[in-house]
Amino acid sequence: MTVTGAGQTLEAQVVALAGRPGYATGYVWGAAGELDEPIVTVYDAAGRVLARY
């Protein structure tokens, strides 16, 4: 998962939830307001884009 905005792309830390197979979430660290209108891209294990929003 990546988050892109303000001319930079950040790799999100993806976390799988214990007891919830197939469910995951992600987060990135950065200063508030740095990523005006960010674009989130989610990839599968092979690197193919699953979703972009």
Order of alpha helices (4+ residues) and beta strands (2+ residues): beta-beta-beta-beta-beta-beta
